[in-house]
Amino acid sequence: MTDLQIWVSVLEMGCFYGLIALGYLLVLQGAGFFNFALGPYATVAGMTTAWLVAEHEVPLWPAAFLGLAAVVALSVLTELVVVRRVQSRSSGSELPALVAIAAVLFMIEQSAGLAFGHQPLAGQSLLRTAPLEFGGVVVQPYAVLLIGVTVLVFAATALWIRYGRSGRLLRAVGDGEATARLLGLPVARVRLLAFAVSGVVAGVAGLLFAPKAGSSSTAASGGR
């Protein structure tokens, strides 16, 4: 493997972890909470898609949509059922909610193993074209899609946060939740939005990186 080929691989991994970091930032900004389950969520997206395609012969794009929808639902349920309830019962304390998230990670791992099996599943590439070759460096189609979508996601998020009404609400709540409540801003709705959007970002990351890393239930407990 040449040095340039290694850098292509590094770029692929950087895009995946960059998207996960963006998901962390969105939840932290909009909900003031560090949802460290986003890495496992990404794995679930890849596993769901691969399982539907391999075991049930579901067409690739519908399977990918269902995988992404599963992650968004999981992220929203984490806020509604776990984080919100635990924080309301602990006077807003973050530590009990973080402990609850650790339980969620265990649940994801066990549930993924029961649903999809414990054998690794081959990731499904959403772009199926011939690899690109540049001076001995081979760039796989999934890498092109991963890099391109990462740039688009970061650009779209920056524009949304700066110019979108819901994006500005996200910033306002992140700057001070107590003040936002006094001003009558829909804090609960913004928190839910932050979890949902971060789920979308994590799901996209998982779908696009799965062809490189594969997916397994053991990876769901701690990301890739």
LOTITI-92788 format. One record per residue: residue in one letter; x negated, y negated, z of N, C-alpha, C, O, CB in turn. Coordinates in steps of 0.02 Angstrom, whole numbers, padded with zeros to 5 digits, always signed. Each point is the difference from the previous one (the first is absolute). Last residue first. Glycine has a CB too. Example, Ala and Ser with C-alpha at 12.3 -4.5 7.8 and 13.67 -1.06 7.14 Angstrom:
S-00642+00112+00354-00042-00059+00003+00039-00055+00037-00025-00055+00008-00034+00087-00116/A+00044+00254+00104+00045-00059+00000-00045-00060+00000-00052+00001+00033+00147+00058+00029/
//
This chain:
R+00865-00112+00803-00041+00040-00045-00072-00001+00021-00042+00032-00033+00121-00056-00060/G+00131+00002+00270-00018-00033-00063-00044+00045-00040-00004+00061+00012+00013-00173+00041/G+00079+00187+00154-00048-00053+00009-00020-00035-00062-00055-00029-00003+00016+00090+00097/S+00205+00117-00068-00008-00021+00069-00048-00057+00009-00001-00033+00052+00027+00148-00019/A+00023-00005-00244+00054-00043+00021-00008-00024+00071+00030-00050+00019+00043+00108-00097/A-00214+00105-00033-00020-00069-00012+00052-00049+00025-00016-00058+00013-00049+00095-00112/T+00109+00194+00108-00050-00018+00051-00024-00071-00010-00018-00034+00049-00017+00154-00041/S+00185-00021-00164+00034-00019+00061-00050-00020+00055+00016-00041+00043+00078+00118-00073/S-00154-00116-00230+00011+00057+00044+00032-00024+00065-00006-00059+00017-00092+00120-00067/S+00005-00136-00224+00043-00014+00057+00008+00064+00041+00007+00054-00027+00054-00144-00037/G-00243-00039-00133+00046+00054+00016+00040-00019+00062-00009-00054+00028-00070+00139-00078/A-00092-00222-00069-00012+00031+00066+00042+00061+00013-00017+00039+00045-00013-00150-00005/K+00040-00015-00251-00071+00005+00018-00011+00042+00063-00044+00042+00002+00026-00154-00055/P+00239+00064-00030-00036+00040-00049-00074+00008+00016-00031+00049-00021+00112-00088-00064/A+00059-00101+00228+00008+00072+00008-00036+00041-00054-00028+00053+00017+00137-00076+00036/F-00081-00224-00034-00064+00030+00022+00004+00076+00004-00052+00033+00003+00027-00138+00060/L+00215-00032-00124-00053-00012-00048-00066+00032+00018-00041+00014-00043+00098-00120+00016/L+00137+00122+00171+00016+00028-00065-00059-00006-00048-00016+00048-00036+00136-00077+00054/G-00136-00073+00196-00001+00073+00004+00012+00033-00067-00033+00049-00018+00071-00058+00134/A-00019-00227-00099-00070+00021+00010-00005+00076+00001-00045+00028-00032+00023-00133+00097/V+00236+00013-00071-00034-00010-00064-00072+00023+00004-00026+00033-00045+00102-00130+00020/G+00047+00097+00224+00023+00052-00045-00033-00005-00068-00020+00051-00029+00127-00050+00089/A-00149-00169+00100-00032+00063+00019+00020+00057-00047-00042+00041-00019+00040-00079+00138/V+00108-00170-00151-00072-00006-00016-00036+00065+00017-00041+00024-00040+00045-00148+00061/V+00223+00108+00039-00007+00001-00072-00074+00000-00020-00022+00039-00043+00132-00099+00031/G-00060+00033+00238+00012+00068-00022-00006+00008-00075-00027+00049-00024+00101-00034+00122/S-00085-00229-00004-00062+00036+00014+00006+00074-00019-00048+00031-00022+00022-00111+00115/V+00217-00052-00109-00048-00019-00052-00067+00036+00010-00032+00022-00047+00088-00134+00036/A+00113+00144+00175+00020+00028-00064-00051-00015-00054-00019+00045-00038+00139-00058+00072/F-00150-00081+00183-00011+00073+00000+00017+00031-00068-00036+00043-00024+00061-00041+00147/A+00020-00230-00096-00072+00011+00003-00016+00075-00001-00046+00021-00035+00033-00129+00099/L+00239+00041-00050-00027-00012-00067-00075+00014-00001-00026+00029-00048+00114-00116+00027/L+00020+00094+00227+00019+00058-00040-00028-00006-00071-00022+00049-00030+00126-00036+00100/R-00134-00196+00073-00040+00057+00023+00015+00062-00042-00046+00035-00021+00045-00082+00137/V+00134-00141-00153-00068-00010-00028-00046+00057+00022-00040+00024-00040+00058-00148+00041/R+00200+00118+00087+00002+00016-00071-00069-00006-00032-00018+00040-00043+00137-00078+00039/A-00093-00027+00229+00009+00073-00006-00001+00021-00073-00029+00052-00018+00095-00051+00124/V-00075-00234-00057-00062+00036+00017+00007+00075-00010-00044+00031-00028+00019-00121+00111/P+00144-00134-00173+00020+00071+00007-00060+00045+00015-00023+00037-00044+00119-00058-00035/L-00069-00246+00154-00022+00041-00057+00019+00073+00012+00000+00023+00058-00095-00103-00082/G+00124-00127+00169+00055+00036-00030-00018+00042-00061+00044+00019-00039+00026-00108+00080/L-00205-00045+00120+00021-00036-00059+00057+00035-00037+00025-00024-00051-00140-00020+00041/L+00014+00141+00201+00029-00063+00022+00027-00040-00059+00049-00037+00006-00127+00036+00091/R-00042+00199-00140+00066+00015+00029+00035-00064+00022+00061-00007-00009-00104+00119+00047/A-00176-00129-00118+00045+00017-00055+00070+00016+00026+00050-00018-00031-00147+00061-00035/T-00076-00079+00221+00021-00063-00031+00049+00013-00056+00048-00038-00009-00158-00013+00038/A+00014+00238+00071+00043-00034+00048+00027-00066-00028+00058-00016+00007-00122+00069+00086/E-00095+00071-00219+00066+00032+00001+00047-00035+00046+00059-00009-00016-00112+00117-00011/G-00163-00189-00116+00026-00005+00068+00071+00027+00004+00048-00034-00018-00120-00066+00038/D-00075+00118-00212-00034-00055+00034+00025-00009+00072-00036-00029+00041+00021-00027-00152/G+00114+00216-00037-00067+00021+00021-00037-00054+00038-00040+00015+00044+00037+00060-00141/V+00213-00122+00000+00008+00046+00057-00068+00022+00026-00010+00005+00061+00121+00035-00107/A-00111-00172-00147+00026-00039+00057+00008+00043+00062-00019-00020+00055+00078-00055-00135/R-00123+00175-00126-00054-00040+00028+00024-00037+00062-00037-00005+00049-00014-00007-00163/L+00212+00130-00006-00048+00048+00030-00057-00038+00033-00020+00017+00056+00050+00068-00143/L+00124-00208-00038+00029+00021+00064-00047+00048+00037-00008-00004+00061+00124-00011-00109/R-00173-00047-00169-00012-00056+00046+00030+00015+00069-00029-00020+00051+00029-00060-00149/G+00040+00236-00072-00070-00001+00016-00018-00055+00049-00041+00009+00045+00017+00040-00156/S+00242-00035+00023-00011+00052+00051-00074+00004+00020-00015+00016+00057+00113+00048-00103/R-00045-00216-00126+00034-00020+00062-00011+00051+00055-00018-00018+00057+00105-00041-00125/G-00273+00021-00125+00065+00033+00010+00031-00020+00066-00034-00010+00050-00006+00105-00119/Y-00183-00168-00001+00055-00035-00033+00069+00032+00011+00050-00035-00006-00133+00000-00079/R-00131+00114+00186-00007-00073-00005+00062-00035-00026+00017-00054+00023-00137+00073-00043/I+00103+00220+00044-00011-00030+00066-00001-00076-00004+00023-00034+00045-00088+00136-00010/W+00080+00020-00238+00061+00008+00041-00008-00034+00067+00046-00035+00022-00023+00144-00079/L-00210-00100-00087+00051-00046-00026+00064+00003+00042+00031-00051+00014-00080+00064-00129/A-00122+00138+00169-00023-00068+00014+00052-00051-00024+00014-00048+00035-00134+00086-00045/T+00157+00188-00042+00009-00012+00072-00020-00071+00018+00034-00034+00039-00054+00155-00016/A-00018-00046-00244+00071-00009+00013+00014-00015+00073+00043-00041+00016-00018+00118-00110/A-00247-00027+00032+00021-00063-00030+00074-00014+00015+00018-00056+00019-00104+00070-00109/F-00003+00193+00158-00029-00054+00040+00022-00068-00027+00016-00045+00039-00114+00117-00011/V+00165+00117-00150+00033-00001+00066-00028-00057+00043+00039-00036+00033-00021+00160-00040/L-00118-00083-00204+00066-00028-00007+00036-00005+00067+00033-00050+00013-00028+00098-00127/V-00217+00056+00106-00007-00071-00015+00069-00033-00004+00010-00054+00027-00117+00076-00090/T+00105+00210+00090-00025-00034+00060-00007-00075-00011+00020-00039+00043-00081+00144-00011/V+00117+00033-00215+00057-00012+00045-00022-00034+00064+00037-00042+00026+00021+00143-00074/G-00227-00039-00107+00045-00051-00028+00058-00016+00046+00016-00059+00010-00048+00098-00122/I-00117+00136+00173-00034-00065+00002+00046-00056-00025+00005-00053+00031-00115+00110-00048/L+00191+00165+00004-00011-00019+00070-00030-00070+00005+00023-00042+00038-00037+00162-00008/L+00038-00020-00243+00065-00020+00027-00008-00025+00072+00030-00050+00019+00028+00133-00093/V-00248+00006-00031+00020-00062-00035+00065-00027+00030+00006-00060+00012-00063+00100-00117/A-00014+00168+00180-00043-00053+00028+00017-00067-00033+00003-00051+00034-00094+00134-00012/Y+00195+00115-00098+00028-00021+00064-00041-00056+00032+00027-00042+00036+00017+00158-00020/P-00120-00017-00221+00060-00042-00008+00029-00024+00066+00021-00057+00005+00003+00118-00109/Q-00289-00009+00092+00062+00038-00008+00060-00047-00005-00002-00056+00025-00049+00152+00039/V-00213-00128-00130+00051-00030+00043+00066+00037-00014+00026-00003-00056-00084-00111+00057/V-00226+00148-00038+00067+00023-00016+00049-00030+00050-00007+00008+00061-00038+00101-00111/V-00216-00161-00056+00044-00007+00058+00071+00019-00021+00027-00029-00047-00101-00062+00098/G-00109+00079-00207-00010+00057+00045+00042-00003+00063+00001+00048+00038-00114-00041-00082/G+00128-00183-00120-00070+00012+00013-00014+00055+00049-00043-00006+00044+00026-00111-00068/F+00255+00080+00006-00041-00059-00014-00072+00016+00019-00017+00000+00059+00115-00079-00039/E+00169+00198-00057-00072+00010+00009-00037-00063-00021+00010-00027-00055+00003+00151+00035/L+00252-00027+00103-00040-00049-00035-00074+00012+00015-00018+00016+00056+00113-00100-00051/P+00123+00267-00010-00047-00041+00039-00038-00049-00044-00011+00013-00059+00000+00081+00141/A+00258-00012-00155-00069+00025+00000-00044-00045+00043+00011-00061+00001+00006+00109-00117/T+00237-00037+00185-00034-00013-00063-00070+00028+00005-00020+00026+00052+00090-00131-00073/R+00148+00074+00179-00030+00060-00028-00026-00014-00070+00032+00017-00050+00045+00055+00120/L+00015-00187+00177-00025-00019-00066-00038+00059-00030-00053+00018+00025+00046-00141+00009/L+00098+00141+00179+00055-00033-00034-00019-00023-00070+00043-00016-00041+00000-00020+00152/S-00135+00248+00048-00019-00063-00029+00058-00030-00039+00031+00034-00042-00150+00004+00034/Q+00103+00136+00227+00027-00009-00067-00018-00070-00027+00016-00050+00032+00079+00129-00005/G-00214+00104+00164+00034-00063-00013+00021-00006-00073-00032+00027-00045-00034-00079+00136/A+00038+00283+00054-00035-00042-00049+00041-00063-00013+00060+00003-00013-00114+00099-00040/L+00054+00037+00288+00036-00006-00063-00039-00046-00047-00026-00052+00022+00137+00071+00036/P-00170+00150+00172-00005-00064-00035+00037+00003-00067+00000+00051-00034-00110-00074+00089/Q+00190+00175+00152-00051+00001-00053-00002-00068-00035+00053-00030-00012-00037+00155-00004/H+00143-00060+00189-00064-00024+00026-00056+00003-00051-00057-00018+00015+00094+00056+00097/G+00246-00080-00138-00051+00051+00009-00066-00031+00022-00008-00061+00000+00064+00131-00086/F+00159-00184+00052-00040+00007-00060-00051+00057+00005-00033+00016-00050+00049-00137+00031/A+00146+00067+00198+00035-00014-00063-00041+00019-00061+00027+00028-00048+00032-00121+00106/L-00148+00117+00165+00060+00042-00007+00033-00009-00069+00023+00048-00030-00006-00055+00155/G-00203-00129-00070-00021+00069-00005+00059+00047-00010-00003+00047-00040-00093-00073+00112/A+00138-00202-00033-00030+00010-00067-00022+00072-00009+00009+00028-00054-00046-00148+00053/S+00116+00057+00213+00055+00001-00048-00026+00012-00071+00031+00037-00039+00034-00115+00113/Q-00221+00050+00101+00036+00063+00008+00056+00006-00052+00011+00054-00029-00038-00054+00151/E-00099-00201-00119-00042+00056-00017+00038+00066+00003-00003+00040-00046-00096-00103+00090/I+00209-00133+00027-00011+00000-00073-00041+00060-00020+00016+00034-00049-00011-00160+00047/M+00027+00088+00231+00061+00024-00031-00008+00003-00076+00025+00047-00031+00042-00097+00125/F-00241-00042+00032+00004+00072+00012+00061+00029-00035-00003+00054-00029-00056-00067+00140/L+00036-00219-00117-00051+00032-00041+00001+00076+00008-00006+00036-00049-00064-00139+00060/V+00211-00026+00127+00025+00002-00068-00051+00034-00046+00019+00038-00044+00047-00144+00065/A-00128+00064+00199+00046+00056-00003+00030+00007-00069+00012+00055-00024+00014-00071+00145/A-00161-00168-00082-00042+00060+00002+00044+00063-00003-00018+00049-00032-00070-00111+00098/I+00195-00144-00044-00024+00010-00069-00045+00061-00004+00001+00037-00049+00007-00160+00028/A+00065+00053+00233+00054+00031-00037-00020+00013-00073+00020+00051-00028+00063-00108+00103/V-00231-00062+00061+00002+00070+00021+00054+00038-00037-00009+00057-00020-00034-00090+00133/L+00035-00196-00147-00057+00031-00032-00005+00074+00019-00016+00042-00042-00044-00152+00042/A+00223-00021+00105+00018+00012-00070-00057+00033-00038+00011+00042-00043+00066-00142+00047/P-00112+00033+00222+00045+00058-00005+00020+00015-00072+00007+00059-00018+00036-00086+00132/L-00181-00166-00081-00034+00063+00014+00048+00060-00002-00016+00050-00032-00065-00113+00101/E+00146-00175-00093-00021+00035-00061-00027+00069+00014+00006+00045-00041-00031-00155-00008/S+00222-00050+00177-00070+00023+00005-00018+00042-00061+00041+00039-00024-00034-00041+00149/G+00212-00104-00064-00041-00024-00054-00072+00022+00002-00039-00021-00042+00113-00074+00039/S+00093+00167+00165-00006-00074+00002-00048-00027-00052-00036-00048+00012+00061+00053+00109/S+00053+00225-00102-00062-00014+00037-00015-00075+00001-00057-00021+00006+00013+00134-00038/R+00232-00014-00082+00003+00031+00067-00062-00014+00041-00002+00014+00060+00074+00074-00108/S-00053-00165-00176+00056-00029+00036+00005+00027+00071+00022-00035+00045+00038+00020-00153/Q-00222+00105-00041-00018-00067+00022+00056-00033+00038-00013-00038+00047-00063+00028-00144/V+00116+00222+00002-00050+00005+00053-00019-00069+00027-00006-00010+00060-00038+00116-00113/R+00193-00094-00130+00031+00026+00061-00050+00003+00058+00016-00017+00057+00063+00083-00127/R-00155-00134-00146+00048-00048+00027+00029+00024+00067+00005-00039+00047+00023+00003-00164/V-00179+00181-00001-00032-00061+00024+00050-00047+00033-00011-00023+00056-00074+00034-00146/V+00174+00199+00000-00056+00008+00046-00022-00068+00029+00009-00013+00059-00046+00115-00123/V+00221-00080-00094+00010+00052+00049-00054+00003+00053+00013+00018+00058+00046+00046-00146/L-00061-00228-00094+00067+00000+00030+00005+00049+00059+00029-00017+00052+00018-00014-00162/E-00253+00014-00018+00017-00064+00032+00066+00005+00039+00003-00020+00058-00065-00040-00149/T-00005+00247-00033-00049-00011+00052+00015-00065+00038-00005-00002+00061-00081+00064-00129/L+00211-00009-00124+00022+00037+00059-00049-00008+00058+00020-00001+00058+00038+00082-00132/V-00117-00175-00133+00057-00036+00028+00025+00035+00064+00015-00034+00049+00017-00007-00164/S-00202+00148-00007-00026-00061+00030+00056-00040+00033-00009-00026+00055-00081+00023-00142/L+00147+00198-00034-00038+00018+00060-00026-00063+00036+00002-00003+00062-00034+00112-00116/A+00138-00136-00154+00049+00020+00051-00035+00017+00066+00024-00018+00053+00052+00062-00143/V-00213-00089-00093+00034-00061+00021+00051+00015+00055+00004-00036+00049-00020-00013-00165/V-00091+00232+00016-00047-00038+00042+00033-00064+00025-00009-00019+00058-00088+00067-00122/A+00217+00087-00087-00008+00035+00063-00045-00039+00048+00013-00003+00060+00003+00111-00120/A+00011-00184-00162+00060-00013+00040-00005+00033+00068+00022-00028+00051+00046+00019-00155/L-00236+00053-00054-00006-00068+00025+00060-00017+00045-00009-00032+00051-00055+00000-00155/G+00067+00240-00002-00055-00002+00049-00008-00069+00030-00011-00007+00060-00046+00097-00123/L+00212-00062-00111+00024+00031+00062-00054+00001+00054+00015-00011+00059+00064+00082-00127/F-00139-00149-00146+00048-00046+00030+00026+00028+00067+00007-00037+00049+00026-00005-00164/A-00171+00180-00014-00038-00055+00030+00046-00050+00034-00016-00026+00054-00073+00041-00141/A+00188+00158-00034-00031+00027+00061-00040-00054+00035+00001-00005+00062-00007+00119-00115/P+00102-00167-00156+00051+00005+00053-00029+00027+00065+00019-00022+00054+00067+00040-00142/W-00237-00024-00093+00019-00067+00023+00057+00001+00050-00003-00036+00049-00035-00008-00159/L-00042+00255+00013-00049-00036+00040+00025-00067+00027-00005-00013+00060-00082+00068-00129/P+00255+00155+00029-00042-00044-00042-00043-00047+00042+00020-00020+00054+00066+00027-00145/V-00013+00227+00193+00030-00066-00008-00045-00041-00046-00061+00002+00009+00116+00004+00106/E-00075+00232-00028-00003-00022-00070+00040-00064-00013+00031-00009-00052-00044+00128+00019/H-00042+00010+00242+00069-00006-00023+00005-00028-00071+00055-00012-00025-00022-00005+00143/E-00244+00061+00000+00045+00051+00027+00070-00002-00030+00034+00051-00003-00101-00055+00107/A-00111-00154-00168-00027+00068-00004+00050+00053+00020+00003+00053-00032-00113-00100+00056/V+00169-00188-00015-00021+00017-00068-00020+00074-00005+00021+00035-00045-00059-00154+00027/L+00096+00029+00229+00058-00001-00043-00017+00022-00071+00038+00036-00033+00010-00128+00103/W-00224+00068+00086+00043+00056+00017+00061+00004-00045+00018+00054-00023-00057-00062+00141/A-00109-00177-00137-00032+00062-00024+00044+00061+00013+00005+00044-00043-00117-00095+00064/T+00186-00158+00065-00001+00000-00073-00028+00065-00028+00029+00030-00044-00041-00154+00045/T+00005+00090+00231+00070+00008-00023+00003+00005-00075+00035+00042-00028+00005-00106+00128/M-00250+00018+00000+00022+00069+00011+00070+00011-00026+00014+00051-00033-00088-00045+00133/G-00018-00226-00108-00034+00045-00046+00024+00072+00006+00009+00034-00050-00106-00109+00054/A+00181-00082+00151+00021-00018-00068-00030+00047-00052+00035+00025-00044-00023-00144+00080/V-00082+00137+00189+00067+00028-00010+00025-00015-00070+00032+00042-00032-00008-00055+00154/T-00227-00084-00051-00007+00071-00014+00067+00033-00014+00005+00043-00045-00107-00040+00117/A+00100-00225-00001-00026+00004-00068-00008+00073-00021+00015+00019-00057-00074-00129+00072/Y+00119+00064+00207+00055-00013-00045-00022+00008-00073+00035+00029-00041+00016-00108+00126/P-00217+00092+00083+00040+00060-00008+00061-00009-00044+00019+00046-00037-00058-00013+00149/G-00085-00228-00069-00041+00049-00035+00036+00066-00010+00003+00026-00055-00105-00080+00102/L+00202-00117+00087+00004-00011-00072-00042+00048-00041+00021+00020-00055+00001-00139+00081/A+00011+00088+00223+00026+00059-00035+00001-00008-00075+00021+00046-00036+00048-00022+00136/F-00130-00186+00080-00055+00040-00027+00024+00065-00032-00040+00044-00015-00034-00094+00102/N+00167-00202-00022+00028+00066-00016-00053+00044-00032-00008+00000-00061+00123-00051+00047/F-00098-00178+00171-00048+00037-00040+00025+00070-00011-00008+00044+00043-00088-00113+00001/F+00223-00181+00004-00011+00068+00023-00048+00035-00047+00003-00010-00061+00112+00014+00113/G+00009-00222-00068-00046-00004+00056-00018+00068+00028-00014+00007+00060+00061-00117-00034/A+00095+00044-00221+00028+00031+00060-00045-00004+00061+00020+00020+00054+00041+00055-00129/G-00111-00169-00148+00072-00007+00006+00030+00027+00063+00054-00021+00020-00053+00026-00140/Q-00240+00003+00071+00022-00068-00011+00075-00008+00014+00021-00048+00031-00111+00035-00117/L-00009+00227+00098-00028-00042+00053+00025-00072-00006+00013-00033+00050-00114+00107-00045/V+00157+00078-00174+00036+00016+00062-00024-00044+00057+00040-00023+00041-00025+00142-00080/L-00126-00143-00165+00069-00021-00008+00040+00014+00064+00040-00042+00022-00048+00063-00146/L-00218+00053+00109+00005-00072+00007+00072-00024-00003+00020-00044+00038-00133+00034-00089/Y+00063+00239+00011-00011-00018+00070+00011-00075+00011+00033-00020+00048-00116+00114-00038/G+00088-00020-00231+00060+00021+00036-00006-00015+00074+00048-00024+00031-00031+00114-00114/L-00204-00128-00049+00051-00050-00015+00065+00018+00035+00034-00044+00026-00088+00021-00137/A-00120+00177+00123-00014-00058+00042+00051-00056-00012+00019-00034+00047-00142+00064-00049/I+00134+00159-00135+00021+00018+00068-00012-00059+00047+00042-00015+00043-00068+00136-00065/L-00051-00145-00197+00073-00001+00002+00025+00017+00070+00048-00031+00024-00044+00063-00146/G-00235-00017+00087+00022-00070-00004+00075-00006+00003+00026-00044+00033-00128+00018-00099/Y+00002+00238+00052-00003-00027+00068+00018-00074+00002+00024-00025+00051-00112+00110-00024/F+00086+00020-00240+00047+00034+00044+00000-00031+00070+00052-00018+00027-00070+00124-00092/C-00140-00186-00090+00068-00020-00018+00051+00032+00046+00047-00033+00023-00083+00018-00142/G-00188+00080+00140+00010-00068+00025+00069-00026-00016+00031-00034+00041-00152+00013-00054/M+00052+00229-00074+00013+00005+00073+00014-00069+00029+00042-00008+00044-00115+00110-00037/E+00011-00097-00232+00064+00035+00009+00019+00004+00074+00057-00015+00019-00079+00082-00124/L-00190-00151+00049+00053-00048-00017+00069+00031+00009+00046-00034+00025-00124-00022-00106/V-00110+00194+00106+00005-00047+00056+00055-00050-00012+00037-00018+00046-00159+00032-00023/S+00071+00131-00198+00033+00036+00055+00009-00044+00061+00052+00001+00033-00102+00106-00076/V-00071-00194-00135+00070+00008-00021+00039+00035+00055+00056-00020+00016-00090+00025-00138/W-00196-00021+00149+00033-00064+00013+00072+00000-00022+00042-00033+00031-00152-00024-00043/I-00025+00244-00036+00012-00005+00073+00037-00064+00017+00044+00000+00042-00148+00068-00020/Q+00033-00039-00241+00056+00045+00014+00018-00001+00074+00058+00002+00019-00092+00071-00116/L-00157-00190+00025+00061-00035-00020+00062+00043+00013+00053-00026+00019-00119-00035-00107/D-00148+00155+00129+00016-00053+00049+00064-00036-00018+00040-00016+00044-00162+00002-00021/T+00104+00264-00111-00039-00060-00005+00020-00051+00053+00053+00006+00032-00067+00014-00154/M+00022+00259+00121+00042-00060+00000-00044-00062+00000-00045-00007+00042+00137+00069+00019/
//
